[in-house]
């Protein structure tokens, strides 16, 4: 995938003009980190932000005792660290590819200069940051008010979309546990419970929905 196609497929830049794309291509840099390469650490000065062109990147925090908490997994077309180029200019978390990936990197100084010149891109940027704010608000609400089965049900349904009754987990179950704010043992018990209740069938990373209606009811349930 070349630089122009990768940028054009990014939701953050949906609707930009060909002239905007020309400017973005001039400042964007294609990078190909390996699995596990540390892209940046929490508290580092932000040098820029990224688009995922291919592969997957995890953005995560570490507790004082070194326990990892995945905030989100960024898939192709997604962006990360864009908020860090504003405000105090520090990266608020860590980022690592989960597999060999292709990323487009936008240096902070050049990108901010471009926003001053191209107002429509600035408007698109605000819309993109607003989406992330909504995602984090939803994540906080689910961690606060929903138990692990409800969070897992919501994750599986979002992964499947409106029609599919089968999904393949794009990350390991240990990474999924972290993403859902739990531990691997609890997640494994939850998968077994849903399988025993004939709501889903689990075959490795492949999950079949046996009773989608019950799965949807579960996704809307709250802690008692």
Backbone as CSV, one residue per row, in Angstrom:
resi,resn,N_x,N_y,N_z,CA_x,CA_y,CA_z,C_x,C_y,C_z
1,UNK,0.849,-1.194,0.000,0.000,0.000,0.000,0.881,1.239,0.000
2,UNK,0.652,2.165,-0.971,1.497,3.348,-0.986,0.951,4.399,-0.017
3,UNK,1.753,5.438,0.162,1.449,6.455,1.162,0.107,7.126,0.897
4,UNK,-0.161,7.473,-0.343,-1.391,8.202,-0.676,-2.636,7.364,-0.376
5,UNK,-2.607,6.088,-0.723,-3.754,5.213,-0.478,-3.981,5.053,1.022
6,UNK,-2.894,4.877,1.777,-3.011,4.710,3.231,-3.653,5.922,3.878
7,UNK,-3.266,7.114,3.442,-3.834,8.341,4.004,-5.299,8.483,3.605
8,UNK,-5.611,8.171,2.358,-6.973,8.341,1.852,-7.951,7.401,2.554
9,UNK,-7.472,6.223,2.995,-8.338,5.257,3.673,-8.558,5.586,5.144
10,UNK,-7.849,6.588,5.644,-7.963,6.951,7.056,-9.199,7.812,7.288
11,UNK,-10.021,7.428,8.273,-11.261,8.164,8.545,-10.999,9.604,8.948
12,UNK,-9.857,9.845,9.554,-9.526,11.195,10.001,-9.437,12.176,8.835
13,UNK,-9.105,11.657,7.666,-8.933,12.519,6.495,-9.995,12.271,5.426
14,UNK,-11.128,11.737,5.839,-12.227,11.503,4.897,-12.692,12.829,4.302
15,UNK,-12.843,12.861,3.013,-13.371,14.056,2.370,-12.350,15.128,2.052
16,UNK,-11.063,14.873,2.333,-10.075,15.904,2.005,-9.889,15.980,0.489
17,UNK,-9.453,17.114,0.021,-9.265,17.327,-1.414,-7.969,16.670,-1.887
18,UNK,-7.836,16.560,-3.202,-6.593,16.035,-3.768,-5.409,16.915,-3.399
19,UNK,-5.655,18.224,-3.333,-4.580,19.140,-2.941,-4.146,18.879,-1.500
20,UNK,-5.141,18.623,-0.604,-4.812,18.281,0.782,-3.976,17.007,0.837
21,UNK,-4.375,16.009,0.039,-3.636,14.752,0.014,-2.199,14.966,-0.445
22,UNK,-2.024,15.836,-1.416,-0.663,16.141,-1.889,0.187,16.679,-0.744
23,UNK,-0.380,17.591,0.043,0.354,18.164,1.178,0.646,17.104,2.241
24,UNK,-0.350,16.250,2.520,-0.166,15.213,3.525,0.913,14.213,3.105
25,UNK,0.933,13.884,1.824,1.938,12.947,1.313,3.348,13.525,1.418
26,UNK,3.452,14.832,1.317,4.777,15.455,1.389,5.366,15.385,2.800
27,UNK,4.497,15.393,3.821,5.043,15.384,5.185,4.961,14.006,5.851
28,UNK,4.114,13.104,5.326,3.982,11.774,5.917,5.175,10.887,5.607
29,UNK,5.562,10.068,6.571,6.693,9.155,6.425,6.221,7.724,6.684
30,UNK,6.510,6.827,5.746,6.129,5.433,5.936,7.161,4.733,6.820
31,UNK,6.691,4.051,7.868,7.550,3.304,8.762,7.072,1.865,8.848
32,UNK,7.993,0.926,9.064,7.657,-0.497,9.105,8.256,-1.143,10.352
33,UNK,7.686,-0.873,11.532,8.201,-1.475,12.766,7.855,-2.957,12.845
34,UNK,8.661,-3.687,13.597,8.418,-5.110,13.839,7.523,-5.288,15.051
35,UNK,7.030,-6.490,15.219,6.207,-6.813,16.389,6.986,-6.528,17.667
36,UNK,6.346,-5.774,18.583,6.961,-5.507,19.869,7.850,-4.287,19.931
37,UNK,8.160,-3.661,18.784,8.970,-2.436,18.804,8.218,-1.348,19.586
38,UNK,8.899,-0.678,20.487,8.265,0.389,21.262,8.256,1.668,20.424
39,UNK,7.054,2.132,20.075,6.923,3.331,19.247,7.110,4.594,20.070
40,UNK,6.557,4.590,21.282,6.771,5.687,22.222,6.340,5.240,23.613
41,UNK,6.795,5.983,24.615,6.484,5.682,26.010,5.678,6.810,26.628
42,UNK,4.916,6.482,27.659,4.159,7.497,28.385,5.110,8.545,28.968
43,UNK,4.735,9.814,28.773,5.530,10.907,29.318,6.590,11.453,28.382
44,UNK,6.852,10.751,27.270,7.807,11.266,26.292,7.208,12.456,25.542
45,UNK,8.064,13.353,25.115,7.591,14.472,24.297,7.067,13.936,22.973
46,UNK,5.865,14.369,22.608,5.232,13.872,21.379,5.915,14.461,20.154
47,UNK,6.401,13.571,19.303,7.062,14.005,18.069,6.108,14.004,16.884
48,UNK,4.945,13.355,17.045,3.988,13.272,15.951,2.959,12.197,16.229
49,UNK,2.156,11.868,15.211,1.141,10.820,15.375,1.159,9.886,14.179
50,UNK,0.344,8.818,14.251,0.433,7.720,13.293,-0.920,7.333,12.690
51,UNK,-0.857,6.840,11.451,-1.943,6.078,10.829,-1.453,4.637,10.709
52,UNK,-2.326,3.673,10.998,-2.001,2.272,10.741,-2.430,1.947,9.307
53,UNK,-1.451,1.663,8.447,-1.746,1.279,7.062,-1.953,-0.230,6.963
54,UNK,-1.181,-0.996,7.730,-1.318,-2.464,7.768,-0.811,-2.941,9.114
55,UNK,-1.429,-4.021,9.621,-1.027,-4.556,10.914,-1.939,-4.091,12.032
56,UNK,-1.470,-4.193,13.264,-2.243,-3.790,14.450,-1.281,-3.204,15.478
57,UNK,-1.754,-2.178,16.188,-0.942,-1.538,17.227,-1.764,-1.467,18.517
58,UNK,-1.138,-1.834,19.623,-1.812,-1.687,20.914,-1.317,-0.404,21.591
59,UNK,-2.263,0.319,22.170,-1.963,1.503,22.973,-2.333,1.137,24.407
60,UNK,-1.398,1.292,25.332,-1.619,0.759,26.674,-0.949,1.611,27.746
61,UNK,-1.385,1.375,28.989,-0.794,2.009,30.166,-0.157,0.915,31.022
62,UNK,0.768,1.321,31.883,1.369,0.402,32.835,1.091,0.889,34.251
63,UNK,0.686,-0.038,35.113,0.484,0.303,36.522,1.850,0.422,37.204
64,UNK,1.897,0.978,38.420,3.183,1.094,39.126,3.911,-0.238,39.291
65,UNK,3.158,-1.354,39.366,3.813,-2.662,39.509,4.062,-3.339,38.156
66,UNK,3.862,-2.585,37.071,4.185,-3.092,35.740,3.084,-3.847,35.045
67,UNK,1.872,-3.867,35.593,0.751,-4.567,34.961,0.231,-3.753,33.780
68,UNK,0.028,-4.436,32.670,-0.393,-3.767,31.434,-1.911,-3.672,31.346
69,UNK,-2.381,-2.510,30.920,-3.821,-2.307,30.681,-3.975,-1.734,29.287
70,UNK,-4.500,-2.535,28.355,-4.676,-2.088,26.977,-5.844,-1.110,26.896
71,UNK,-5.585,0.060,26.332,-6.637,1.060,26.157,-7.418,0.790,24.885
72,UNK,-6.720,0.534,23.799,-7.389,0.138,22.568,-6.390,-0.474,21.591
73,UNK,-6.935,-1.239,20.659,-6.158,-1.835,19.575,-6.501,-1.061,18.307
74,UNK,-5.479,-0.556,17.626,-5.695,0.257,16.429,-5.473,-0.606,15.196
75,UNK,-6.484,-0.668,14.338,-6.454,-1.487,13.125,-6.212,-0.601,11.900
76,UNK,-5.995,-1.216,10.725,-5.754,-0.416,9.516,-6.838,0.636,9.282
77,UNK,-6.398,1.832,8.945,-7.297,2.963,8.752,-7.452,3.812,9.990
78,UNK,-7.025,3.278,11.143,-7.135,4.006,12.396,-5.905,4.863,12.667
79,UNK,-6.049,5.791,13.574,-4.951,6.677,13.960,-4.735,6.575,15.470
80,UNK,-3.558,6.978,15.908,-3.298,7.063,17.346,-2.249,8.124,17.633
81,UNK,-2.355,8.679,18.827,-1.438,9.711,19.355,-1.674,11.093,18.771
82,UNK,-2.784,11.289,18.039,-3.001,12.622,17.464,-3.287,13.669,18.532
83,UNK,-3.976,13.262,19.625,-4.254,14.231,20.691,-2.966,14.707,21.362
84,UNK,-1.934,13.879,21.311,-0.679,14.206,22.003,0.077,15.363,21.361
85,UNK,-0.242,15.682,20.119,0.490,16.788,19.486,-0.077,18.147,19.895
86,UNK,-1.180,18.111,20.679,-1.735,19.346,21.222,-1.465,19.390,22.725
87,UNK,-1.978,20.365,23.401,-1.862,20.440,24.856,-0.420,20.508,25.307
88,UNK,-0.087,19.654,26.316,1.270,19.693,26.850,2.279,18.956,25.983
89,UNK,1.779,18.315,24.915,2.688,17.705,23.953,3.394,16.465,24.439
90,UNK,2.797,15.734,25.386,3.397,14.500,25.896,2.541,13.300,25.504
91,UNK,3.190,12.190,25.183,2.436,10.967,24.924,1.817,10.474,26.229
92,UNK,0.503,10.183,26.238,-0.172,9.792,27.481,-0.132,8.291,27.767
93,UNK,0.487,7.499,26.879,0.496,6.041,27.029,1.665,5.467,26.234
94,UNK,1.708,4.140,26.180,2.718,3.422,25.398,2.064,2.886,24.125
95,UNK,2.880,2.607,23.106,2.346,2.010,21.875,3.351,1.018,21.296
96,UNK,2.832,-0.163,20.908,3.653,-1.214,20.308,2.849,-1.950,19.243
97,UNK,3.458,-2.305,18.113,2.771,-3.159,17.141,2.575,-4.573,17.700
98,UNK,1.419,-5.152,17.414,1.150,-6.535,17.800,1.659,-7.508,16.750
99,UNK,2.038,-6.974,15.602,2.603,-7.756,14.506,3.390,-6.787,13.628
100,UNK,4.169,-7.324,12.704,4.878,-6.449,11.774,3.855,-5.546,11.087
101,UNK,4.087,-4.245,11.104,3.070,-3.291,10.645,3.670,-2.252,9.716
102,UNK,2.786,-1.589,8.983,3.171,-0.434,8.171,2.403,0.771,8.698
103,UNK,3.134,1.785,9.075,2.543,2.971,9.681,2.940,4.209,8.895
104,UNK,2.030,5.186,8.881,2.352,6.509,8.340,2.550,7.442,9.526
105,UNK,3.722,8.067,9.595,4.043,8.970,10.700,3.998,10.410,10.208
106,UNK,3.274,11.268,10.965,3.208,12.694,10.658,3.961,13.480,11.738
107,UNK,5.075,14.121,11.399,5.817,14.910,12.384,4.974,16.078,12.891
108,UNK,5.060,16.334,14.171,4.233,17.337,14.832,4.351,18.723,14.193
109,UNK,5.552,19.229,14.074,5.751,20.603,13.620,5.183,20.814,12.223
110,UNK,5.513,19.907,11.309,5.042,20.042,9.925,3.525,19.898,9.839
111,UNK,2.966,18.975,10.643,1.528,18.770,10.570,0.758,19.964,11.125
112,UNK,1.195,20.518,12.255,0.517,21.680,12.816,0.596,22.880,11.878
113,UNK,1.711,23.040,11.199,1.834,24.117,10.203,0.827,23.922,9.078
114,UNK,0.631,22.660,8.677,-0.325,22.359,7.615,-1.751,22.661,8.056
115,UNK,-2.081,22.374,9.327,-3.417,22.680,9.829,-3.697,24.179,9.793
116,UNK,-2.700,24.982,10.058,-2.870,26.443,10.001,-3.201,26.893,8.572
117,UNK,-2.661,26.176,7.597,-2.857,26.559,6.201,-4.139,25.976,5.606
118,UNK,-4.547,24.782,6.088,-5.677,24.057,5.477,-6.755,23.854,6.544
119,UNK,-7.716,24.770,6.616,-8.694,24.776,7.708,-9.595,23.544,7.713
120,UNK,-9.919,22.982,6.549,-10.820,21.828,6.516,-10.200,20.626,7.216
121,UNK,-8.892,20.469,7.082,-8.238,19.362,7.772,-8.319,19.532,9.281
122,UNK,-8.258,20.776,9.743,-8.392,21.041,11.176,-9.782,20.650,11.658
123,UNK,-10.807,20.928,10.857,-12.182,20.554,11.219,-12.311,19.034,11.278
124,UNK,-11.729,18.333,10.289,-11.753,16.868,10.295,-11.057,16.317,11.533
125,UNK,-9.974,16.956,11.914,-9.202,16.515,13.072,-10.056,16.607,14.348
126,UNK,-10.786,17.696,14.486,-11.657,17.873,15.658,-12.711,16.774,15.703
127,UNK,-13.293,16.451,14.545,-14.303,15.388,14.490,-13.700,14.052,14.899
128,UNK,-12.483,13.774,14.444,-11.817,12.527,14.798,-11.522,12.441,16.281
129,UNK,-11.041,13.517,16.865,-10.757,13.533,18.299,-12.049,13.379,19.115
130,UNK,-13.147,13.928,18.601,-14.434,13.778,19.282,-14.870,12.320,19.311
131,UNK,-14.609,11.587,18.234,-14.945,10.161,18.201,-14.170,9.403,19.278
132,UNK,-12.880,9.722,19.410,-12.078,9.060,20.441,-12.597,9.382,21.831
133,UNK,-13.032,10.619,22.043,-13.577,11.006,23.348,-14.823,10.189,23.663
134,UNK,-15.686,10.002,22.665,-16.890,9.182,22.870,-16.519,7.740,23.186
135,UNK,-15.491,7.211,22.485,-15.064,5.840,22.724,-14.566,5.657,24.153
136,UNK,-13.775,6.617,24.620,-13.250,6.505,25.975,-14.361,6.678,27.012
137,UNK,-15.335,7.540,26.718,-16.470,7.700,27.625,-17.241,6.390,27.744
138,UNK,-17.475,5.733,26.604,-18.162,4.444,26.610,-17.361,3.401,27.370
139,UNK,-16.036,3.401,27.165,-15.172,2.438,27.842,-15.242,2.611,29.358
140,UNK,-15.213,3.847,29.816,-15.294,4.120,31.257,-16.643,3.678,31.811
141,UNK,-17.731,3.967,31.072,-19.064,3.559,31.512,-19.160,2.039,31.635
142,UNK,-18.606,1.313,30.656,-18.700,-0.145,30.691,-17.879,-0.722,31.835
143,UNK,-16.682,-0.168,32.071,-15.864,-0.659,33.181,-16.534,-0.394,34.525
144,UNK,-17.276,0.718,34.590,-17.910,1.109,35.847,-19.213,0.352,36.099
145,UNK,-20.038,0.203,35.061,-21.403,-0.275,35.266,-21.678,-1.687,34.745
146,UNK,-20.766,-2.265,33.940,-21.035,-3.580,33.367,-20.023,-4.601,33.855
147,UNK,-20.479,-5.852,34.021,-19.570,-6.912,34.419,-18.892,-7.507,33.177
148,UNK,-17.997,-8.467,33.403,-17.193,-9.010,32.308,-18.050,-9.678,31.226
149,UNK,-19.065,-10.496,31.550,-19.892,-11.083,30.485,-20.535,-10.027,29.582
150,UNK,-21.038,-8.941,30.175,-21.670,-7.888,29.377,-20.644,-7.193,28.488
151,UNK,-19.441,-6.935,29.019,-18.384,-6.293,28.227,-17.936,-7.193,27.081
152,UNK,-17.808,-8.494,27.373,-17.412,-9.439,26.325,-18.479,-9.525,25.245
153,UNK,-19.746,-9.591,25.644,-20.836,-9.651,24.667,-20.822,-8.433,23.759
154,UNK,-20.623,-7.260,24.340,-20.588,-6.031,23.548,-19.407,-6.040,22.573
155,UNK,-18.255,-6.505,23.039,-17.074,-6.578,22.176,-17.335,-7.497,20.983
156,UNK,-17.883,-8.692,21.239,-18.131,-9.654,20.164,-19.135,-9.117,19.152
157,UNK,-20.182,-8.459,19.634,-21.198,-7.915,18.724,-20.630,-6.767,17.886
158,UNK,-19.827,-5.916,18.503,-19.206,-4.828,17.744,-18.259,-5.382,16.685
159,UNK,-17.548,-6.447,17.033,-16.622,-7.076,16.088,-17.374,-7.695,14.915
160,UNK,-18.554,-8.260,15.188,-19.335,-8.947,14.150,-20.088,-7.989,13.240
161,UNK,-20.461,-6.821,13.754,-21.305,-5.932,12.969,-22.760,-6.382,13.028
162,UNK,-23.551,-5.892,12.102,-25.002,-6.132,12.159,-25.430,-7.509,11.656
163,UNK,-24.629,-8.137,10.822,-25.097,-9.336,10.145,-24.393,-10.618,10.559
164,UNK,-23.080,-10.580,10.744,-22.306,-11.807,10.937,-22.662,-12.517,12.234
165,UNK,-22.642,-13.837,12.192,-22.844,-14.660,13.384,-21.596,-15.471,13.699
166,UNK,-20.470,-15.072,13.127,-19.186,-15.717,13.432,-18.118,-14.637,13.391
167,UNK,-17.229,-14.659,14.362,-16.112,-13.717,14.384,-14.830,-14.480,14.684
168,UNK,-13.716,-13.907,14.282,-12.407,-14.421,14.666,-11.703,-13.331,15.452
169,UNK,-11.283,-13.644,16.654,-10.652,-12.647,17.506,-9.373,-12.133,16.845
170,UNK,-9.220,-10.810,16.708,-8.040,-10.256,16.038,-6.824,-10.149,16.952
171,UNK,-7.019,-10.448,18.244,-5.939,-10.372,19.223,-6.000,-11.617,20.094
172,UNK,-4.939,-11.846,20.872,-4.926,-13.011,21.759,-5.939,-12.814,22.889
173,UNK,-6.310,-13.915,23.538,-7.277,-13.820,24.625,-6.705,-13.074,25.829
174,UNK,-5.404,-13.168,26.037,-4.798,-12.402,27.135,-4.855,-10.907,26.841
175,UNK,-4.643,-10.540,25.577,-4.750,-9.125,25.188,-6.195,-8.655,25.268
176,UNK,-7.128,-9.536,24.889,-8.545,-9.187,24.992,-8.933,-8.979,26.453
177,UNK,-8.433,-9.826,27.335,-8.726,-9.671,28.762,-8.282,-8.299,29.248
178,UNK,-7.079,-7.907,28.866,-6.576,-6.585,29.264,-7.443,-5.483,28.698
179,UNK,-7.853,-5.645,27.445,-8.680,-4.633,26.790,-10.040,-4.491,27.477
180,UNK,-10.543,-5.585,28.046,-11.843,-5.573,28.715,-11.733,-5.253,30.206
181,UNK,-10.510,-5.012,30.660,-10.330,-4.636,32.062,-10.461,-5.794,33.024
182,UNK,-10.007,-6.983,32.608,-10.071,-8.148,33.478,-8.791,-8.950,33.322
183,UNK,-8.778,-10.185,33.853,-7.603,-11.050,33.743,-7.976,-12.279,32.922
184,UNK,-6.950,-12.985,32.437,-7.175,-14.102,31.518,-8.061,-15.183,32.122
185,UNK,-7.853,-15.482,33.415,-8.635,-16.547,34.054,-10.127,-16.207,34.069
186,UNK,-10.445,-14.952,34.387,-11.855,-14.532,34.409,-12.454,-14.573,33.011
187,UNK,-11.691,-14.136,32.017,-12.196,-14.165,30.641,-12.448,-15.602,30.194
188,UNK,-11.533,-16.512,30.516,-11.715,-17.918,30.139,-12.971,-18.495,30.773
189,UNK,-13.203,-18.166,32.052,-14.424,-18.640,32.726,-15.674,-18.067,32.056
190,UNK,-15.580,-16.819,31.615,-16.732,-16.182,30.971,-17.035,-16.838,29.632
191,UNK,-16.008,-17.127,28.855,-16.211,-17.841,27.587,-16.870,-19.202,27.845
192,UNK,-16.367,-19.929,28.853,-16.943,-21.251,29.158,-18.404,-21.130,29.587
193,UNK,-18.694,-20.126,30.403,-20.069,-19.929,30.886,-21.021,-19.655,29.718
194,UNK,-20.610,-18.777,28.803,-21.473,-18.456,27.659,-21.625,-19.661,26.739
195,UNK,-20.565,-20.478,26.639,-20.659,-21.691,25.824,-21.573,-22.713,26.496
196,UNK,-21.435,-22.877,27.821,-22.290,-23.822,28.554,-23.763,-23.428,28.467
197,UNK,-24.025,-22.121,28.407,-25.404,-21.631,28.312,-25.909,-21.604,26.868
198,UNK,-25.068,-22.123,25.935,-25.406,-22.225,24.508,-25.747,-20.862,23.904
199,UNK,-24.990,-19.854,24.312,-25.104,-18.524,23.696,-24.077,-18.390,22.584
200,UNK,-22.871,-18.950,22.821,-21.818,-18.942,21.804,-21.157,-20.314,21.771
201,UNK,-20.401,-20.553,20.704,-19.535,-21.730,20.614,-18.123,-21.225,20.367
202,UNK,-17.167,-21.733,21.129,-15.791,-21.255,21.056,-14.906,-22.341,20.477
203,UNK,-14.211,-22.008,19.387,-13.231,-22.921,18.777,-11.948,-22.128,18.539
204,UNK,-11.085,-22.117,19.560,-9.873,-21.315,19.456,-10.232,-19.838,19.416
205,UNK,-9.793,-19.166,18.345,-10.108,-17.750,18.190,-11.418,-17.516,17.440
206,UNK,-12.031,-18.583,16.948,-13.284,-18.455,16.193,-14.467,-18.593,17.155
207,UNK,-15.352,-17.604,17.127,-16.527,-17.593,17.999,-17.783,-17.595,17.134
208,UNK,-18.634,-18.608,17.317,-19.925,-18.670,16.620,-21.032,-18.235,17.582
209,UNK,-21.954,-17.426,17.068,-23.103,-17.003,17.872,-24.213,-18.038,17.711
210,UNK,-24.557,-18.709,18.784,-25.651,-19.682,18.749,-26.983,-18.972,18.987
211,UNK,-26.990,-18.022,19.920,-28.211,-17.273,20.243,-27.857,-15.789,20.306
212,UNK,-27.929,-15.135,19.157,-27.537,-13.727,19.082,-28.442,-12.836,19.936
213,UNK,-29.727,-13.148,20.016,-30.646,-12.329,20.812,-30.234,-12.304,22.281
214,UNK,-29.883,-13.463,22.816,-29.449,-13.513,24.215,-28.115,-12.802,24.412
215,UNK,-27.256,-12.893,23.411,-25.973,-12.188,23.485,-26.195,-10.675,23.508
216,UNK,-27.137,-10.198,22.698,-27.448,-8.774,22.693,-28.075,-8.338,24.018
217,UNK,-28.984,-9.159,24.554,-29.571,-8.840,25.876,-28.483,-8.738,26.930
218,UNK,-27.532,-9.658,26.881,-26.434,-9.651,27.852,-25.582,-8.396,27.723
219,UNK,-25.368,-7.942,26.497,-24.504,-6.773,26.270,-25.093,-5.501,26.864
220,UNK,-26.428,-5.483,27.060,-27.085,-4.295,27.618,-27.317,-4.407,29.132
221,UNK,-26.906,-5.534,29.721,-27.144,-5.721,31.147,-26.134,-4.944,31.986
222,UNK,-26.518,-4.587,33.191,-25.653,-3.835,34.100,-25.410,-4.622,35.370
223,UNK,-24.351,-4.253,36.095,-24.050,-4.896,37.363,-25.211,-4.711,38.333
224,UNK,-25.460,-5.732,39.125,-26.521,-5.642,40.134,-25.977,-4.968,41.391
